[in-house]
């Protein structure tokens, strides 16, 4: 079944044909680690985690890189404010980012390059651009000459003047053209800096990704992914500097961009003050519910974020895990990927359709009457869910997971459940009811079934 993706560069949905099926390459712009990320920053990693799962089914030798930007003016400002080295800031928030991604079920990348670990490659690439007439040094800076690249603006498809005005680019006196962007800038003694042919300084943001992608994936990569807010100037600039540094070679053959999260009708952003910090949401809600919510809309479309969306995702997962709990006696291993779920995801990563397929498979599993039918249905359900990275935990663990608040004391809960069973057998119904109320006050609901009592967190 062919994979088809919407290529932002051509504005067409195209068959994905890698340059080398034995080594497929993909790069995703990662975080600038100076603070906690917001839930909008998690959409790309979650969506493109599904993409990597799909790609690995077709091309097991995928090499996936997601970078860490660990030198940046925001990082410098945070370090100066706290009076610590930048590594104190970057190490802390990079570790938190990895932990948060793991809680969302996002697999680690194959390669996680750090900008500060590629200063030599960055300086070398800048030297190539100067030698080719695409960059120039001025007052301790090195700038890319936009006029030297005829295809500048091809990705975002807007006139250069309009792009510059929209981005509010600083028009510095040392620039030959207002649209020229910084590849290298001088550092003061209070700022991090590295020796270079142009003086002690640090790289610009855009050149970092170009150098890291080339170092680990090659001069031409198959897929470059990221949020559509990065299309200009970041990705536009990556294309310009990479193409020019590598003798006109194509930088990325397919560009995939995810849409933004909206919050109350406005794009979620730190500048608007309407952000929902991911780290806090992961403590407030089951992480799998956040992942489900992020996949509930097509990745290229905006997603309206709200507490109601997360609550609905929790209820949906309750039904799905309830289905699996009813099939706990059936062992199918990792599951089976059916053509139906494959078709949905191969069609430009259509996760809403994939989730609809999962709902239908769950319905078939609940209706299955024979062991063979139940086994087939459970295998299909687990296989489909595995591609989306959901339904990966034991159903009982899901239902016993409290959303927010202190962790439940499972040993004490089980002791009370067993005591309630004993009181009911002794026909001490008043005491059994009192224990039920005690458990409810602890945030636990008892369900009496034909197989005996089972409990779950009240918010499950």
N, C-alpha and C positions, 0 to 999 in steps of 0.2 A: 504494500500500500504506500503510494508516494507521500512524502511530507510536503505540505504546501504552506508557505508563510507569506505574509504581507511585507514586502520589502519597502521600507520607508524611502530608500533612495530612488526607486523607480516608480513608487506609488502603485505597484501592482502586486497581486498575489501570485507567487511563482513557485514552481517545483523547486525543492531544495536539492541541489546536486553539489556535493562538496568537491573541492579541488582534488583532494586525496582521501578516498573513503577509508584508508588505513590510518589516517591521522586527521580527524575533523577538529577544527579549532574554534573556540568561542570565548569572547571576552565580555565581561559585564563590569560597568563602572561601579566601584565599591564606595564605601563611606569615607568622608573626611572625619577623622576621629578626634573630635574636640569636645563632644558632649553626647548625651543620649540621643538616639535617632527617634523620629516620630513614626507613627504607624504607616504614613504615606511612603516613608523610605523602605518599608518592608514589602511593598507590593511587587517591585521588580524582582528582588531575590526569591520571593515565593513563586511568582509566575514563571520565572526562568529556571527555577528548580524543577518545575514540572517539565519544562522544555528539555532540560538535561536528562531527566528520566526517560523521556520519549526518544531523544537522540541516541542514548546508550542502547536502547533496544535495537535500533537500526545500525548504529555505528559504535560498537563497543570500545573503540580506541579514541573516543572523544577526549580532548584535552581542554578543560574549562578553567579559565583564569578569572578571578575577581580580586581587584586590587584594594590596597589600603593607602589612602592619601594621608601621610603622616608628617607632611611639612606644608604649612598653609598659614596665611595671615590670621585666620580665626584661631588656629592652634597657638600661634605666637602670642596673641592677645590673652588667651586663657592662661598660658604659662606665665606671662609677665604679671598678670593680675594676682596669681597665686604664689609668685616668686619661686617657681620650680622649673627644672629643665623641661623641654617639650616632650621628652620621652616619658616623663611622669604622667602627662596628660594622655599621650597617644597610646601608651601601653595599657593604661586603665580602660580607656573607652574602646580600644580594639578588642580587648578581652571580653568586655561587656557585650559588644556587638556580636562576637562569635557565639557567646552563650545565648543571647536572645535569638539569633538565627537558629541555633540548635533546638531551642524550645519550640520554635515554629515548624520544626521538621525539615529545615533547609539543610541539605547535605553540604559539607565543606567543599570548597573548590579544589580542583587538582593542584592549582598553583595560586598562591596568595602573595603576589609581589608587593613590597612596600616601596614607596617613592624614595625614601632615604637610602634604601639599599641599591638604588640604580642611578646614583649621581653620575658615575663615570659614563654610563650609557646615555644619559641625558646630555651631558657635555659633548659627547661624541656626535650625537644627532644634531645638536645645535651647530657644531663645527661643519657638518655636512651641508646644512642649510645655508650657512654663510658662504661656503665655497661654491655653492650652486647659484648664488645670487638671489636667494629667497629670504635672507635675513641680514640684518645689519646691527652693528654695535653703536650705541649712542649713550653717552653719560652714564656708563656703568651698566646699562641695560643692553639686552639683545632682543630685537623685535622681529617678528615675521612680517614680511612685506606682502600684504594681501594682493597688491596689484601684480605680483609676480606669478600668481596662480589664477589662470583664466577661469577655472571651474569653481571658484570660491562662491558659495551660496547655493550649490546644486542640491545639497541635501534638504535645506530648509526652504528653498525655492522662493526666496524673497530678495528684492533688490538690496545691494550692499548698503546703500544709504539708509534704507528702512531698517535693516538689521542693526546697524550701528545706533540709530536713534532709539530703537526699541530696547536695546541692551544697556543704554546709558553708559557707553564706553567712555572712559576718561580720555580726554583729548590733551595729551601732554606735549610740551614744546619740543621734546626730543623725537617725536614721531614724524616720519615723513608723510604719513597718511593717517587720518583719524581712526581708521579701522585696523591698523597694524596692532598686533597683540604681542604681549610679553612672553618671551621664552626664558629669559634670565633677568634677575633684578638684583641690585646691590643690597647687601645686608649691613646694618649698623652693628657695633659691638654687642648690643643687647639682643640681636636677632641671630637665629641659627644661620650659619653660612659655610660655604665650601670654596676652596681655592679653584679658580678657573682662569682661562686666558683673558677673561674680561673683568677680573677682580673677584674678591670674595663676595659671594652672593648665594642665591637659592633659585630653584627653578620656578617657572610659572606653572600653573595647574595643568594646562592643556598638554604641554610637552611631556609631562610625567606619564600619562596613559599611553602616548605613542611609543615612548621608549620602553615601557614595561611590556606592552603587547608585542613589540618586535623582539625583545629579548627572550620571551618565553614561547611565543606562538609563531613567530616568523614575520616577514615583511608584509605578507598578505594573509589575512585571516578569513575564515568562512563566515562567522556571525559576530557582529558587534551588537550588544543589547544595552538598554538603559531606559530611563524615563524620558518622556517626550519633552520635558523641560530642559533636557541637556542637548537637544538637537542643535540649538544655537545659544551660545557660541561654542560650547565645549566640543560637540561632535563635529561640527563644521570645521573647527580649527584642527582637530585631530586628523581629519581627512587631508586638509591642506598641507600640514607639516609632514605627515607620514608619506604622502604621495610624492612631495617634492624631495624629501630626504632619500627616498628609495628609487630615484630615477624614473618617476612616473608610474610605478607599479600601483595597482589597485590596493588600497588599504584594507577595506572590508567588503566582501562580496554581497552580504545580506545585512541589512540594518533592521533591527526589531526594536520598537519603542512602546513602552507601556504608558497608559493614560494615568492621570493624576487622581488622587482622592479629593472629593469635595466634602466640605463640612458646613452644613447650613447654607448651601448655595454658593460658597466661595471655595477656591482652591486652598487646601490645607498647606500652610507655610508658616515658618517661624516669624517672618516679617509681619504677618497678619495677626499673630498671637492666637491662632485657633488650632494649635497642634495638640495631638493626643500622643503622649510619650509612650513608645512601644514597651519599654521596660515596666512601666506602671500598668499598662493594659494586660501584660502577661501575668501579672500578679492578681489582677482583678478578675480575669476571665480564663477559662480553659484555653491554653494556647492553640489547640486544634480548632477551636471555634473561630479564632482570629484567622487562621489559615483558610478555613472554609469560606469565611466572609470575603477574604481577599480574592478568592477564586470564583466568587459568585457572579461576577460580571466579566464580559470579554476583556481581555487584557488591554486592548487598544482603546477601549472606551473609558470615560470617567466613571468613578465609583462613588456613589453617595454613602458616606460613612456615618454611622449612628449607633447608639446603644441598641436600638431596635433591630438593626441588621445583625449585630452580634448575638442578641437574645434569640432571634429566629434561627441563626446558625446552630446555636446550642440545642434548640428544640429538634432541629432536623437531625443532628448527630445523635440525640437521644433515641430517635426512631430507628436510625441505622444501627446503632449499637444494640438496641433492643432486639433487632432482627438477628444480629450475630449471637446475642445471648441465648436466643431460642435455638441456635444451631451449634451450641457448645459441644454437643456429643459427636459432631461430625468433624473429622480431621481431613483437611485438604491441602495442607502445606501452605505454600505462598500464594496460591490462586492461579487463575487462568485469564489471560488477556483475550477478550473476545473481539471479533472484527468490529462490533458496534462501538466499543469504547475507543478502539484504535482509530476508527474513521473520524470520530469527533475531534480527537486531539491532533490528528494529521491534517485536519482542516483548519489551519492557522490557529492551532492551540485553543480550540473552542471549549473552554472549561464549563461554561453554562450548560452546553449540550452534554458534556461528559457527566456533570452532576445530575442531569436529568436521566441519563442512562443508568447511573448508580441507583437513583430512586426507583426506576423500573425494575432493575435487577433485585433490589431489596423486596419489592412487592412480589416478584416471582418466587423469591426464597420463602417468604411467609406463606405463600399458597402451596408450596411443594408438599406433596402427600407421601411420597415414598422416599426411602433413604437415598436411592440413586438420584432422584430429582433434587433432594435437599443438598446432596454432595455437589452436584453440578451447579446449582444455584449459588451455593456458598463460594465455590471456587471462582465463579464469574464475578461475584460481588467483591471478593477480596482482591482479585486481579485488577479490576477496574479501579478500586479505591487506592491500590498500591501505586498506580501511575500518578495519581493526584496527591499522594502522600497523606491520605486520611485513613481512618479506621485501622490504624497500625498498632493500637494498644488492646490489651485484654478488655472485653466489655465490662467486667466487674471493676477493673481499675478506672474506667471512664465514669461509671456511675458512682464510684466512691470518691471521686475527685471533687473537692470543694472549690467553687469559684470564689477566690478571695478569702480572707479571714485565715484563722489558724488551721493547721493541718488536723485532720480528724485522727483520733486515737483509735485505730482499728482494733487493737487488742481489747480495749475497754468496751467498745461497741459490741464486739462479738460476745464478750462475757455477758452483757446485758441481754443480747438477743437470745443466747442460750438459756439464761435465767427466765426470760419471758416464756420460752417454750416449756420449761419445767413447770412454771406456775400455771400455764394453760392445761397441761396434762393433769395437774393436781386440782384443776377446776377452780383455781384461785383467780377468777377472771378480773376482779377489781385490781389485784396486784399486777396482773398482766397488762391491763390498760394503763396503770400508773407508769409502768416501765416504758410502754409505747410513748406516753407523753414526755417522759424523761429523755428518751432518745430524740424525740422531735425537738425538744428544747436544745439539744446538742447539735441540731442541724441534720438529723438522720431520719429518714422515712423507712418504715418497715412495709414490705410487700409480702403477703401470705400467698404462696403458690402451692400447686399440687406437689411440688418437689420439696416443699418446706419454705421457711421464711428466708427472704433475702433483703438486704438493706442497700440504700443508696443515699448519697448526699441530698438534702432537701432541695437544693438548687439544681439538681440533675433531673 
